[in-house]
Amino acid sequence: MSGNMIPFGERDGLLFQVDEVANGLKSQCTCPECQRVMRQKGIKP
């Protein structure tokens, strides 16, 4: 893991910032560049 932190993820063709989605895999976001599933470390429980 490179340690890079991506400030947004993609879901359903839309970009979301970390504070707009749930934490962990509940965010259902992917990396816009490589399409890998992202585990969000956002603010919301």
C-alpha positions, 0 to 999 in steps of 0.5 A: 500500500502506498499510503496515498489518501484519496479525498473522494470516491466514485459510486454510481458514476458520481464523485463523493467526498469522504464526509458525504459517505459512511465509513468502511465498505458501507460507502460502496465507493470505488477509486475513480482511477483503478476502480478498486473498492475503497474502504472509507475512513470518513467521519460519519458512523 
